[in-house]
C-alpha cells in the first residue's frame, strides 16, 4: 500500500496526467495535502468531490462492492466512482486524516479501476483558522464553503458571531439537516478540521465550546460515533446518528433540543 504525503512523491503520476488529452476529470475524497491538491487542480479541467451525493447516482450501486453497513459517505464515494465512467484519475484521502474504511475502499478501487488512484495522507498541523465555522453565515452556507474550499480555499470576508448553538461532526450526507439551525451556529468536529486544513488534528476535532448547546452528529456505521457519543455525554449535548437521509423523527428531535435549549437559556 503506497500512501503519498506530498506532490514530490507522486511526480510520475503527475507527469502521466499532464500527458493525457484534454479535458481531464479528477475525482477526490477528503482533504488531500495542499500541494497535492494544487498540482491536481492545475492538471484537471473538471474536479468532482466524490464524498458528495449526486442526484443521478443511486447509493445502492455501492452495494455491488461494499456492504450496506458502510457509512453513507463511503457508500457515496464508491457509487460515484463506479458510475462516473468519465473519471481520468482519483486523489483519495487514505490515512489517519480520513478513516480505515476509506483506506480499504481506495485499495480495492486501485486494484479494480483502469485509472490512477493516488492514496494520500494529510498530516499538516499548520493552522489556517476557522473564520467560516465561527461566522454568521447560515449553517448550510458554512458547510458549502468549507466543502468547496478543499479545492480552492474560500477567502471571502465573513462576520464573526456570538454562538447560540454548536454543530459537531463531519459534513452530513443529507445537507437538509443543516437548515434546522440558526445562523448563529458554530461548527466543530472534523468539519472544523477541514476548514483549518488539518484533517488529522484530533485535538481540534475534539474541541467544542462548553458554554453552548451542541448537536454531536455522525453518520451511521462511522467510527466517529465513538467520539460523538462520548463528547455528547461529556458536554450534555444531543447525540445524533444518521444513515444517509434525515427522517422526520430525527429532525423533530433536533428541533426540540434547539427549542428547549434556547428557552432554558432565555426563560420568559
TORNUGU-433914 format. One record per residue (C-alpha): x, y, z; chain; residue number from 1. Coordinates in nm, 2 decimals, padded with zeros to 4 digits, always signed. Each point is the difference from the previous one (the first is absolute). Last residue first. Example, Ala and Ser with C-alpha at 12.3 -4.5 7.8 and 13.67 -1.06 7.14 Angstrom:
<guzas>
+--------+--------+--------+--------+-----+
:   east :  north :     up : chaine : num :
+--------+--------+--------+--------+-----+
: +01.37 : -00.11 : +00.71 :      A :   2 :
: -00.14 : -00.34 : +00.07 :      A :   1 :
+--------+--------+--------+--------+-----+
</guzas>
This chain:
<guzas>
+--------+--------+--------+--------+-----+
:   east :  north :     up : chaine : num :
+--------+--------+--------+--------+-----+
: -03.96 : +03.43 : +02.96 :      A : 268 :
: +00.29 : -00.23 : +00.05 :      A : 267 :
: +00.31 : +00.07 : -00.23 :      A : 266 :
: +00.25 : -00.28 : +00.07 :      A : 265 :
: -00.27 : -00.26 : +00.07 :      A : 264 :
: -00.20 : +00.13 : -00.29 :      A : 263 :
: +00.29 : -00.03 : -00.25 :      A : 262 :
: +00.09 : -00.35 : +00.12 :      A : 261 :
: -00.36 : -00.12 : -00.02 :      A : 260 :
: -00.05 : +00.14 : -00.35 :      A : 259 :
: +00.33 : -00.14 : -00.13 :      A : 258 :
: -00.06 : -00.34 : +00.15 :      A : 257 :
: -00.35 : -00.02 : -00.13 :      A : 256 :
: +00.11 : +00.10 : -00.35 :      A : 255 :
: +00.27 : -00.27 : +00.01 :      A : 254 :
: -00.25 : -00.27 : +00.12 :      A : 253 :
: -00.25 : +00.11 : -00.26 :      A : 252 :
: +00.26 : -00.02 : -00.28 :      A : 251 :
: +00.10 : -00.35 : +00.11 :      A : 250 :
: -00.36 : -00.11 : +00.01 :      A : 249 :
: -00.07 : +00.15 : -00.35 :      A : 248 :
: +00.28 : -00.19 : -00.17 :      A : 247 :
: +00.35 : +00.11 : -00.08 :      A : 246 :
: +00.13 : -00.19 : -00.30 :      A : 245 :
: +00.33 : -00.21 : -00.02 :      A : 244 :
: +00.02 : -00.19 : +00.33 :      A : 243 :
: -00.03 : +00.25 : +00.29 :      A : 242 :
: +00.14 : +00.00 : +00.35 :      A : 241 :
: -00.08 : +00.30 : +00.22 :      A : 240 :
: +00.14 : +00.06 : +00.35 :      A : 239 :
: -00.15 : +00.30 : +00.18 :      A : 238 :
: +00.22 : +00.19 : +00.23 :      A : 237 :
: +00.07 : -00.04 : +00.37 :      A : 236 :
: +00.37 : +00.10 : -00.04 :      A : 235 :
: +00.16 : -00.33 : +00.10 :      A : 234 :
: -00.29 : -00.22 : -00.12 :      A : 233 :
: -00.01 : +00.16 : -00.34 :      A : 232 :
: +00.38 : -00.02 : -00.01 :      A : 231 :
: +00.00 : -00.38 : +00.06 :      A : 230 :
: -00.28 : -00.06 : -00.26 :      A : 229 :
: +00.17 : +00.21 : -00.27 :      A : 228 :
: +00.34 : -00.16 : +00.07 :      A : 227 :
: -00.13 : -00.35 : -00.03 :      A : 226 :
: -00.23 : +00.10 : -00.29 :      A : 225 :
: +00.32 : +00.10 : -00.18 :      A : 224 :
: +00.04 : -00.37 : -00.07 :      A : 223 :
: -00.26 : +00.04 : -00.28 :      A : 222 :
: -00.27 : -00.26 : -00.02 :      A : 221 :
: -00.28 : +00.26 : +00.00 :      A : 220 :
: +00.13 : +00.35 : -00.10 :      A : 219 :
: +00.09 : +00.22 : +00.30 :      A : 218 :
: -00.15 : +00.31 : +00.16 :      A : 217 :
: +00.06 : +00.16 : +00.34 :      A : 216 :
: -00.26 : +00.28 : +00.04 :      A : 215 :
: +00.13 : +00.27 : +00.24 :      A : 214 :
: -00.15 : +00.22 : +00.26 :      A : 213 :
: +00.25 : +00.28 : +00.07 :      A : 212 :
: +00.24 : +00.06 : +00.29 :      A : 211 :
: +00.22 : -00.30 : -00.05 :      A : 210 :
: +00.13 : +00.14 : -00.33 :      A : 209 :
: +00.12 : -00.31 : -00.18 :      A : 208 :
: +00.35 : -00.15 : -00.07 :      A : 207 :
: +00.03 : -00.37 : -00.07 :      A : 206 :
: +00.07 : +00.05 : -00.37 :      A : 205 :
: +00.26 : +00.26 : +00.09 :      A : 204 :
: +00.18 : -00.25 : +00.22 :      A : 203 :
: -00.03 : -00.27 : -00.27 :      A : 202 :
: +00.18 : +00.21 : -00.26 :      A : 201 :
: +00.01 : -00.24 : -00.29 :      A : 200 :
: -00.21 : +00.22 : -00.23 :      A : 199 :
: +00.22 : +00.30 : +00.05 :      A : 198 :
: -00.12 : +00.24 : -00.28 :      A : 197 :
: -00.16 : +00.23 : +00.26 :      A : 196 :
: -00.32 : -00.01 : -00.21 :      A : 195 :
: +00.02 : -00.38 : +00.00 :      A : 194 :
: +00.09 : -00.02 : +00.37 :      A : 193 :
: -00.32 : +00.19 : +00.08 :      A : 192 :
: -00.20 : -00.25 : -00.20 :      A : 191 :
: +00.18 : -00.27 : +00.20 :      A : 190 :
: -00.16 : +00.12 : +00.32 :      A : 189 :
: -00.14 : +00.35 : +00.06 :      A : 188 :
: -00.22 : +00.25 : -00.18 :      A : 187 :
: -00.15 : +00.31 : +00.16 :      A : 186 :
: -00.37 : +00.06 : -00.02 :      A : 185 :
: -00.12 : +00.37 : +00.00 :      A : 184 :
: -00.15 : -00.05 : -00.35 :      A : 183 :
: -00.29 : -00.19 : +00.15 :      A : 182 :
: -00.02 : -00.38 : -00.03 :      A : 181 :
: -00.26 : -00.23 : -00.16 :      A : 180 :
: +00.14 : +00.07 : -00.35 :      A : 179 :
: +00.31 : -00.20 : +00.08 :      A : 178 :
: -00.20 : -00.33 : +00.01 :      A : 177 :
: -00.09 : +00.06 : -00.37 :      A : 176 :
: +00.37 : -00.06 : -00.08 :      A : 175 :
: -00.06 : -00.38 : -00.02 :      A : 174 :
: +00.33 : -00.18 : -00.02 :      A : 173 :
: +00.11 : +00.21 : +00.29 :      A : 172 :
: +00.33 : +00.20 : +00.00 :      A : 171 :
: +00.18 : -00.15 : +00.30 :      A : 170 :
: -00.08 : +00.07 : +00.36 :      A : 169 :
: -00.08 : +00.26 : +00.27 :      A : 168 :
: -00.28 : +00.26 : -00.05 :      A : 167 :
: +00.00 : +00.27 : +00.27 :      A : 166 :
: -00.27 : +00.23 : +00.13 :      A : 165 :
: -00.06 : +00.37 : +00.09 :      A : 164 :
: +00.34 : +00.12 : -00.12 :      A : 163 :
: +00.12 : +00.36 : +00.01 :      A : 162 :
: +00.07 : +00.08 : -00.36 :      A : 161 :
: +00.31 : +00.06 : -00.22 :      A : 160 :
: -00.07 : +00.18 : -00.32 :      A : 159 :
: +00.14 : -00.14 : -00.33 :      A : 158 :
: +00.25 : +00.11 : -00.25 :      A : 157 :
: +00.04 : -00.21 : -00.32 :      A : 156 :
: +00.32 : -00.21 : +00.02 :      A : 155 :
: -00.15 : -00.34 : -00.10 :      A : 154 :
: +00.28 : -00.24 : -00.05 :      A : 153 :
: +00.00 : -00.16 : -00.35 :      A : 152 :
: -00.06 : -00.38 : -00.03 :      A : 151 :
: -00.07 : -00.06 : +00.37 :      A : 150 :
: -00.18 : +00.32 : +00.02 :      A : 149 :
: -00.31 : -00.15 : -00.16 :      A : 148 :
: -00.06 : -00.20 : +00.31 :      A : 147 :
: +00.05 : +00.29 : +00.24 :      A : 146 :
: -00.20 : +00.24 : -00.21 :      A : 145 :
: -00.29 : -00.24 : -00.04 :      A : 144 :
: +00.02 : -00.08 : +00.38 :      A : 143 :
: -00.02 : +00.37 : +00.10 :      A : 142 :
: -00.28 : +00.06 : -00.26 :      A : 141 :
: -00.21 : -00.28 : +00.16 :      A : 140 :
: +00.07 : +00.15 : +00.35 :      A : 139 :
: -00.13 : +00.34 : -00.11 :      A : 138 :
: +00.29 : +00.25 : +00.01 :      A : 137 :
: +00.06 : +00.18 : +00.34 :      A : 136 :
: +00.36 : -00.12 : +00.01 :      A : 135 :
: +00.18 : -00.23 : +00.25 :      A : 134 :
: +00.05 : -00.30 : -00.23 :      A : 133 :
: +00.07 : +00.23 : -00.30 :      A : 132 :
: +00.28 : +00.18 : +00.19 :      A : 131 :
: +00.17 : -00.32 : +00.11 :      A : 130 :
: +00.38 : +00.03 : -00.02 :      A : 129 :
: +00.27 : -00.11 : -00.25 :      A : 128 :
: +00.18 : -00.21 : +00.26 :      A : 127 :
: +00.33 : -00.16 : -00.09 :      A : 126 :
: -00.05 : -00.36 : +00.12 :      A : 125 :
: +00.03 : -00.18 : -00.34 :      A : 124 :
: -00.02 : -00.38 : +00.02 :      A : 123 :
: -00.20 : -00.04 : -00.32 :      A : 122 :
: +00.02 : -00.36 : -00.13 :      A : 121 :
: -00.04 : -00.09 : -00.37 :      A : 120 :
: -00.09 : -00.30 : -00.21 :      A : 119 :
: +00.03 : +00.08 : -00.37 :      A : 118 :
: -00.24 : -00.20 : -00.21 :      A : 117 :
: +00.12 : +00.00 : -00.36 :      A : 116 :
: -00.26 : -00.13 : -00.25 :      A : 115 :
: -00.08 : -00.36 : -00.12 :      A : 114 :
: -00.20 : -00.07 : +00.32 :      A : 113 :
: -00.01 : -00.33 : +00.19 :      A : 112 :
: +00.32 : +00.00 : +00.20 :      A : 111 :
: +00.00 : +00.37 : +00.09 :      A : 110 :
: -00.37 : -00.02 : +00.08 :      A : 109 :
: +00.06 : -00.27 : +00.27 :      A : 108 :
: +00.29 : +00.19 : +00.15 :      A : 107 :
: -00.20 : +00.32 : +00.01 :      A : 106 :
: -00.29 : -00.19 : +00.16 :      A : 105 :
: +00.23 : -00.14 : +00.27 :      A : 104 :
: +00.15 : +00.34 : +00.07 :      A : 103 :
: -00.34 : +00.17 : +00.02 :      A : 102 :
: -00.12 : -00.26 : +00.24 :      A : 101 :
: +00.30 : +00.06 : +00.22 :      A : 100 :
: -00.08 : +00.37 : +00.03 :      A :  99 :
: +00.08 : +00.35 : -00.14 :      A :  98 :
: +00.29 : +00.20 : +00.15 :      A :  97 :
: +00.14 : -00.32 : +00.14 :      A :  96 :
: +00.09 : -00.10 : -00.36 :      A :  95 :
: -00.19 : -00.07 : -00.32 :      A :  94 :
: -00.10 : +00.33 : -00.16 :      A :  93 :
: -00.06 : -00.10 : -00.36 :      A :  92 :
: +00.13 : +00.20 : -00.30 :      A :  91 :
: -00.18 : -00.16 : -00.29 :      A :  90 :
: +00.08 : -00.01 : -00.38 :      A :  89 :
: -00.16 : +00.03 : -00.34 :      A :  88 :
: -00.36 : -00.01 : +00.11 :      A :  87 :
: -00.25 : -00.03 : -00.29 :      A :  86 :
: -00.17 : -00.32 : +00.13 :      A :  85 :
: -00.17 : +00.17 : +00.29 :      A :  84 :
: -00.19 : -00.31 : +00.10 :      A :  83 :
: +00.25 : -00.20 : +00.20 :      A :  82 :
: +00.18 : +00.30 : +00.16 :      A :  81 :
: -00.33 : +00.17 : +00.10 :      A :  80 :
: -00.14 : -00.32 : +00.15 :      A :  79 :
: +00.32 : -00.06 : +00.20 :      A :  78 :
: +00.03 : +00.36 : +00.13 :      A :  77 :
: -00.37 : +00.00 : +00.09 :      A :  76 :
: +00.04 : -00.34 : +00.18 :      A :  75 :
: +00.29 : +00.15 : +00.20 :      A :  74 :
: -00.21 : +00.30 : +00.09 :      A :  73 :
: -00.30 : -00.20 : +00.09 :      A :  72 :
: +00.19 : -00.21 : +00.26 :      A :  71 :
: +00.08 : -00.36 : -00.09 :      A :  70 :
: -00.26 : -00.24 : +00.14 :      A :  69 :
: -00.15 : -00.04 : -00.35 :      A :  68 :
: +00.30 : -00.22 : -00.10 :      A :  67 :
: +00.24 : +00.12 : -00.27 :      A :  66 :
: +00.03 : -00.10 : -00.37 :      A :  65 :
: -00.34 : -00.04 : -00.16 :      A :  64 :
: -00.13 : +00.17 : +00.31 :      A :  63 :
: +00.14 : +00.33 : -00.14 :      A :  62 :
: -00.27 : +00.01 : -00.26 :      A :  61 :
: -00.26 : +00.04 : +00.28 :      A :  60 :
: +00.11 : +00.36 : +00.04 :      A :  59 :
: -00.16 : +00.09 : -00.33 :      A :  58 :
: +00.20 : +00.24 : -00.21 :      A :  57 :
: -00.21 : +00.25 : -00.21 :      A :  56 :
: -00.07 : +00.24 : +00.29 :      A :  55 :
: +00.36 : +00.01 : +00.11 :      A :  54 :
: +00.11 : -00.05 : +00.36 :      A :  53 :
: +00.33 : +00.18 : +00.11 :      A :  52 :
: +00.31 : -00.20 : +00.11 :      A :  51 :
: +00.11 : -00.05 : -00.36 :      A :  50 :
: +00.08 : +00.38 : -00.03 :      A :  49 :
: +00.03 : +00.04 : -00.38 :      A :  48 :
: +00.25 : +00.22 : -00.17 :      A :  47 :
: -00.02 : +00.08 : -00.37 :      A :  46 :
: +00.29 : +00.14 : -00.21 :      A :  45 :
: +00.28 : -00.17 : +00.19 :      A :  44 :
: +00.37 : +00.05 : +00.00 :      A :  43 :
: +00.01 : +00.32 : +00.20 :      A :  42 :
: -00.25 : -00.13 : +00.25 :      A :  41 :
: +00.21 : -00.31 : +00.06 :      A :  40 :
: +00.31 : +00.21 : +00.06 :      A :  39 :
: -00.18 : +00.21 : +00.25 :      A :  38 :
: -00.16 : -00.30 : +00.17 :      A :  37 :
: +00.34 : -00.17 : +00.04 :      A :  36 :
: +00.15 : +00.31 : +00.15 :      A :  35 :
: -00.29 : +00.05 : +00.24 :      A :  34 :
: +00.00 : -00.36 : +00.13 :      A :  33 :
: -00.33 : -00.18 : -00.07 :      A :  32 :
: -00.31 : +00.09 : +00.19 :      A :  31 :
: -00.26 : -00.27 : -00.04 :      A :  30 :
: -00.07 : -00.16 : -00.34 :      A :  29 :
: +00.10 : +00.09 : -00.36 :      A :  28 :
: -00.11 : -00.06 : -00.36 :      A :  27 :
: +00.18 : +00.16 : -00.28 :      A :  26 :
: -00.12 : +00.05 : -00.36 :      A :  25 :
: +00.26 : +00.08 : -00.27 :      A :  24 :
: -00.13 : +00.19 : -00.31 :      A :  23 :
: +00.24 : -00.03 : -00.17 :      A :  22 :
: +00.23 : -00.27 : -00.13 :      A :  21 :
: +00.22 : -00.16 : +00.26 :      A :  20 :
: +00.37 : +00.09 : +00.03 :      A :  19 :
: -00.04 : +00.21 : +00.31 :      A :  18 :
: -00.17 : -00.29 : +00.17 :      A :  17 :
: +00.31 : -00.21 : -00.07 :      A :  16 :
: +00.24 : +00.27 : +00.14 :      A :  15 :
: -00.22 : +00.02 : +00.31 :      A :  14 :
: +00.02 : -00.37 : +00.05 :      A :  13 :
: +00.38 : +00.00 : -00.03 :      A :  12 :
: +00.03 : +00.29 : +00.24 :      A :  11 :
: -00.20 : -00.18 : +00.27 :      A :  10 :
: +00.25 : +00.04 : +00.30 :      A :   9 :
: +00.08 : +00.36 : -00.10 :      A :   8 :
: -00.37 : +00.09 : +00.04 :      A :   7 :
: +00.01 : -00.08 : +00.37 :      A :   6 :
: -00.14 : -00.26 : +00.24 :      A :   5 :
: -00.02 : -00.31 : -00.21 :      A :   4 :
: -00.15 : -00.34 : +00.11 :      A :   3 :
: +00.13 : -00.31 : -00.17 :      A :   2 :
: -00.17 : -00.32 : +00.12 :      A :   1 :
+--------+--------+--------+--------+-----+
</guzas>
